[in-house]
Amino acid sequence: MTIYDELVWRGLIKDVSDPKVKDILNNGGATFYIGTDPTGDSLHIGHFSSFLICKRLKEAGHHPIVLVGGGTGLIGDPKPDSERPMISKETVWHNIECLKSQLTKLFDCEVVNNYDWLHDISFIDFLRDYGKYFNVNYMLNKDIVARRLDAGITYTEFSYMIMQAADFYFLNKTKGVTMQVAGQDQWGNITAGIELIRKKEGKEAYAFTMPLLTKSDGSKFGKTNGKAIWLDINKTSAYEMYQFFINSEDTKVIDYLKFLTFLSKEEIEELERKNIEAPHLREAHQALAREVITFIHGKEAYEDALRISRALFSGDIKSLTAKDIEDGFNDFPKYEGKEEKLIDALIEVRLAQSKREAREFITNGAVSVNGDKVTDLEFEISKSKAIEGKYIVLRRGKKLYSLIEY
């Protein structure tokens, strides 16, 4: 299977600027770029699904360049419904350094910053050298601009398209970039760059876009309980990432395997068969979590996430370290620890509504402290019983947990 056919099979090609893109991809040797603005100090899993194209095409003999938009990030691309808030220069510089570190570590690629060339262009030069090549009617017909016309769009946002086109032009002229790759929402900006190169240099440039990875309801993939799944392990632990993937929708997990892993067609089709015949085993979900976490954080981080998950499922809390508990209970409210009877603690952490109810739970064997079942109504909790002197994990039944922190 050629690289083009593989990308089509994986669902990674949405729009193609020219039929020649197929041969360009299959022949190897092209220099291409993909970009992101530094709106945060970490990439998230949505970015990851796009930037994996760097590794896929690099293995097919192409040269990837990742653009981190220090210049465009100070402006902000138009959102479908509102203007983006301006980010301070200090925040942008910080975010750029963080993203550069992530990108080079994960994808071993060249990283450039468009501030390096955009900040030297005067306003007059911008209008003379770039603005004159863009017909306003052409820009108004671009989808992202057209959707904002009723609500209103500022001149700053309107200019973003020209800035991104200037990036493509500059990289084409200085680094031999002949192709741009991006998410499907960037199609208008990409084609503007192709037109600019053709008009200014008389050269052909190419592009293709990738579909945005979504959930079955059409919402963006990459959030859980409203929180983004970050690639920075200090923002999203390997355990949290594991839980995100292991709880992926059954109807979408095969799509995610195609988008986010390097498993072969045969391996994914076998997992698809198992997902249909024995969905309760969640083998496809396990493979997804293993492949992505191992790629991003390494085998040890994946094994730690798996170990924490199994310990919490079995109730073997004592096998966990304080750091494991922090990762596993990151989304749980933490209650201030003190010396008190278990009956009172259950009410305080909202695992019981009254002392009568708390007594019933305890005497019925429904309550455990750090994994040990407790039936003694006089049992007291204290820092001396906390794991590493820091955490006590209370559980009622099989799934209701609360965390006490000292």
C-alpha positions in Angstrom: 0.0 0.0 0.0 1.4 3.4 -1.0 1.6 6.2 1.6 -1.2 8.0 -0.2 -3.4 4.9 -0.1 -2.6 4.4 3.5 -3.6 8.0 4.4 -6.9 7.6 2.5 -7.5 4.3 4.4 -6.8 5.9 7.7 -9.2 8.7 6.8 -6.5 11.3 6.9 -7.1 13.1 3.7 -10.1 15.5 3.3 -9.2 18.1 0.6 -6.5 18.0 -2.0 -5.4 21.1 -3.9 -4.3 19.2 -7.0 -4.4 15.6 -8.2 -0.6 15.8 -8.4 -0.6 15.5 -4.6 -1.0 11.8 -4.8 2.2 11.4 -6.9 4.1 13.9 -4.7 3.3 11.9 -1.6 4.1 8.5 -3.1 7.4 9.7 -4.7 8.9 11.1 -1.5 11.4 13.9 -1.2 9.1 16.8 -0.7 9.5 19.4 2.0 6.2 20.3 3.7 5.0 22.2 6.7 2.3 22.1 9.2 1.7 24.9 11.7 0.1 25.9 15.0 -0.3 29.1 16.9 1.1 29.2 20.5 -2.2 29.7 22.3 -1.1 27.4 25.1 2.1 26.1 26.7 1.3 22.5 25.7 -0.1 20.7 22.7 -3.3 18.6 23.3 -4.5 15.3 21.9 -6.3 17.1 19.0 -2.9 18.6 17.9 -1.3 15.2 18.3 -3.8 13.7 15.8 -2.7 16.3 13.2 1.1 16.4 13.9 1.5 12.7 13.6 1.5 13.4 9.9 5.1 14.6 10.4 6.2 11.1 11.4 4.1 9.4 8.8 5.4 11.4 5.9 9.0 11.5 7.2 9.0 7.7 7.2 7.8 8.0 3.6 10.9 10.0 2.6 9.6 13.6 3.1 11.0 16.4 5.1 8.6 18.0 7.7 8.8 21.5 9.1 6.6 22.6 12.0 5.8 26.3 12.2 4.9 27.7 15.6 3.2 31.0 14.9 4.8 33.6 17.1 3.6 36.3 14.7 0.2 34.9 13.8 -0.3 33.9 17.5 -0.1 37.6 18.4 -3.0 38.2 16.1 -5.2 35.1 16.4 -7.0 33.3 13.6 -10.8 34.0 13.3 -13.0 31.7 15.4 -16.3 30.7 13.8 -18.3 32.6 16.3 -16.2 35.3 18.0 -12.9 37.1 18.1 -10.0 35.5 20.0 -8.7 37.3 23.0 -5.3 38.9 22.5 -2.4 37.1 24.2 0.5 39.0 25.8 3.9 38.9 24.1 5.4 37.4 27.2 2.9 34.6 27.2 3.4 33.9 23.5 7.2 33.7 24.0 6.8 31.3 26.9 4.4 29.1 25.0 6.7 29.0 21.9 9.6 27.6 24.0 7.3 25.0 25.6 5.9 23.9 22.2 9.3 23.7 20.5 10.5 21.4 23.3 7.4 19.1 22.8 7.5 19.1 19.1 11.2 18.3 18.7 11.0 15.5 21.3 7.9 13.9 19.9 8.4 14.3 16.2 12.2 15.0 15.7 11.5 17.7 13.2 12.6 21.2 12.3 10.7 23.9 14.1 10.4 27.5 12.9 8.8 30.6 14.2 7.0 33.0 11.8 7.7 36.0 14.0 11.2 35.8 12.8 10.2 37.0 9.3 6.8 38.6 9.9 8.0 41.2 12.4 10.4 42.7 9.9 7.6 43.6 7.4 6.5 47.2 7.6 2.8 48.0 7.2 3.5 49.7 3.9 5.5 46.7 2.6 2.7 44.4 3.8 0.2 46.2 1.7 2.5 46.6 -1.3 4.1 43.1 -1.3 1.2 41.0 -0.1 -2.1 42.9 0.2 -2.2 43.8 -3.5 -2.4 40.1 -4.4 -5.6 39.6 -2.5 -9.0 40.5 -3.9 -11.4 41.4 -1.1 -14.2 39.4 -2.8 -11.9 36.4 -2.9 -11.3 36.7 0.8 -15.0 37.3 1.7 -15.9 34.0 0.0 -13.6 32.0 2.2 -15.7 29.9 4.6 -14.2 31.1 7.9 -14.6 34.8 6.9 -18.1 34.3 5.4 -19.4 32.7 8.7 -18.3 35.8 10.6 -19.7 38.5 8.4 -23.1 38.7 10.1 -21.6 38.9 13.6 -18.7 41.1 12.4 -15.0 40.5 11.9 -12.2 42.9 12.7 -9.6 44.0 10.2 -7.0 42.3 12.3 -8.7 38.9 12.0 -9.4 39.5 8.3 -5.7 40.0 7.7 -4.8 36.6 9.3 -5.3 34.8 6.0 -2.7 37.0 4.3 -0.3 36.4 7.1 -0.6 32.7 6.8 -0.3 32.9 3.0 2.9 34.9 3.6 4.3 32.1 5.7 3.8 29.6 2.9 5.4 32.0 0.5 8.4 32.6 2.7 9.0 28.9 3.5 8.7 28.1 -0.2 11.3 30.7 -1.1 13.8 30.1 1.7 13.4 26.4 2.6 11.9 24.9 -0.6 8.6 24.1 1.0 6.2 22.9 -1.8 3.3 21.6 0.3 1.3 22.6 3.3 -0.7 20.2 5.5 -3.4 21.2 8.0 -6.8 20.5 9.5 -9.7 21.0 7.2 -10.7 24.2 8.9 -7.5 25.8 7.5 -8.4 25.1 3.8 -9.1 28.8 3.0 -5.9 30.0 4.4 -3.9 27.2 2.7 -5.3 27.9 -0.8 -4.6 31.6 -0.3 -0.9 30.7 0.2 -0.9 28.6 -3.0 -2.4 31.5 -4.9 0.2 34.0 -3.5 3.1 31.7 -4.5 1.7 31.3 -8.0 1.1 35.1 -8.4 4.4 36.3 -7.0 6.8 33.5 -8.2 4.9 31.8 -11.0 5.4 28.5 -9.2 3.0 25.7 -8.2 2.6 24.7 -4.6 0.3 22.0 -3.2 -1.6 21.1 -0.1 -4.0 18.7 1.5 -6.1 18.9 4.6 -7.0 16.3 7.2 -10.5 15.8 8.7 -10.9 17.1 12.3 -11.0 14.2 14.8 -14.5 14.3 16.4 -16.7 12.3 18.7 -19.8 10.6 17.4 -22.0 13.7 18.1 -19.7 15.9 16.0 -18.0 17.7 18.9 -14.2 18.0 19.0 -12.2 15.0 20.2 -9.8 15.6 23.0 -11.7 16.7 26.1 -13.1 14.9 29.1 -15.4 16.6 31.6 -14.6 19.9 29.8 -10.8 19.5 30.3 -8.4 19.1 27.5 -6.2 16.1 27.3 -2.8 17.7 27.3 0.5 16.1 26.1 2.3 17.7 29.0 2.3 14.9 31.7 2.3 17.6 34.4 -1.1 18.9 33.0 -2.6 15.5 32.1 -1.1 12.4 33.8 -0.6 9.2 31.9 -3.3 7.6 34.1 -5.8 10.4 33.1 -4.9 9.9 29.4 -5.3 6.1 29.9 -8.8 6.6 31.3 -9.7 8.9 28.4 -8.8 6.4 25.8 -10.1 3.3 27.6 -13.5 5.0 27.8 -13.6 6.0 24.1 -16.8 5.4 22.3 -17.1 1.9 20.9 -18.3 3.3 17.6 -15.3 5.6 17.2 -12.4 3.6 18.7 -11.4 2.1 15.3 -11.3 5.6 13.8 -9.1 6.7 16.6 -6.8 3.7 16.1 -6.4 4.8 12.4 -5.8 8.4 13.2 -3.6 8.1 16.3 -1.5 5.0 16.0 1.0 3.3 13.6 -0.7 -0.1 13.9 -0.9 -1.8 10.6 -4.1 -2.3 8.5 -4.1 -5.9 9.5 -3.7 -5.2 13.2 -6.5 -2.6 13.2 -8.9 -4.8 11.2 -8.3 -7.6 13.8 -9.0 -5.3 16.6 -12.1 -4.1 14.8 -13.3 -7.7 14.6 -12.7 -8.2 18.3 -14.5 -5.0 19.1 -17.6 -6.3 17.3 -17.5 -9.8 18.6 -16.4 -9.1 22.2 -16.7 -5.4 23.0 -16.7 -6.1 26.7 -13.0 -7.0 26.5 -12.2 -3.6 25.2 -9.1 -4.8 23.4 -9.3 -2.1 20.8 -9.4 0.5 23.6 -6.5 -1.1 25.4 -4.4 -1.0 22.2 -5.3 2.6 21.6 -4.3 3.7 25.1 -1.1 1.6 24.9 0.0 3.0 21.5 -0.7 6.6 22.2 0.7 6.8 25.7 3.8 4.8 24.8 4.5 7.2 21.9 4.0 10.3 23.9 5.4 9.4 27.4 7.1 6.0 27.0 6.5 2.4 27.9 7.1 3.0 31.7 4.5 5.7 31.9 1.9 3.5 30.1 2.7 0.6 32.5 2.3 2.9 35.5 -1.1 4.1 34.2 -2.2 0.5 33.7 -1.0 -0.5 37.2 -2.8 2.4 38.8 -6.0 1.6 36.9 -5.9 -2.1 38.0 -5.2 -1.2 41.6 -8.2 1.2 41.7 -10.4 -1.3 40.0 -9.5 -4.1 42.4 -9.4 -1.8 45.5 -5.7 -2.6 46.1 -5.0 1.0 47.3 -2.1 0.1 49.5 0.0 -0.8 46.5 -0.1 2.8 45.3 2.3 5.6 46.1 1.2 9.1 47.0 2.0 10.2 43.5 -0.1 7.4 42.0 -3.0 8.6 44.2 -2.5 12.2 43.0 -2.7 11.0 39.4 -5.6 8.6 39.9 -7.7 11.0 41.9 -6.9 14.3 40.1 -10.5 15.0 39.3 -11.8 14.1 42.7 -12.4 16.8 45.4 -9.8 16.7 48.2 -10.9 17.1 51.8 -8.7 18.4 54.5 -7.5 15.6 56.8 -7.9 15.6 60.6 -8.3 13.0 63.4 -11.9 11.9 63.5 -14.1 8.9 63.6 -14.8 7.2 60.2 -18.5 7.8 60.7 -17.9 11.6 60.8 -15.5 11.5 57.9 -18.0 9.7 55.6 -20.4 12.5 56.1 -17.8 15.2 55.6 -16.6 13.7 52.3 -20.2 13.2 51.2 -20.2 9.4 51.1 -23.0 9.4 53.6 -25.8 11.9 54.3 -26.2 11.2 58.0 -24.6 9.3 60.9 -27.4 6.7 60.7 -26.6 6.1 57.0 -22.8 6.0 57.7 -23.3 3.4 60.5 -25.3 1.2 58.1 -22.7 1.4 55.4 -19.9 0.5 57.8 -21.7 -2.4 59.5 -22.8 -3.8 56.1 -19.2 -3.9 55.0 -19.6 -1.3 52.2 -16.8 1.0 53.4 -13.1 0.6 52.9 -10.1 2.7 54.0 -7.1 2.6 51.8 -8.4 -0.6 50.3 -9.1 -2.4 53.7 -12.8 -3.1 54.5 -13.7 -1.5 57.9 -16.7 -2.7 60.0 -15.7 -1.1 63.3 -18.0 1.8 64.2 -15.3 3.2 66.4 -12.6 3.3 63.7 -10.7 6.5 63.6 -8.8 8.0 60.7 -5.6 10.0 61.2 -2.5 11.1 59.5 -0.7 8.0 60.9 -3.0 5.8 58.7 -2.4 7.9 55.6 -0.4 6.6 52.7 3.1 8.2 52.9 1.5 10.4 55.6 -0.5 12.2 52.9 -3.6 10.5 51.6 -6.5 8.4 52.9 -8.7 7.0 50.2 -12.3 6.2 51.3 -14.5 4.0 49.2 -18.2 3.2 49.5 -19.3 0.3 47.4 -17.4 -0.4 44.2 -17.2 3.0 42.5 -17.7 5.8 45.0 -14.4 7.3 46.2 -13.3 10.3 48.2 -9.9 11.5 49.0 -8.6 13.0 52.3 -5.4 14.9 52.2 -3.0 15.7 55.0 
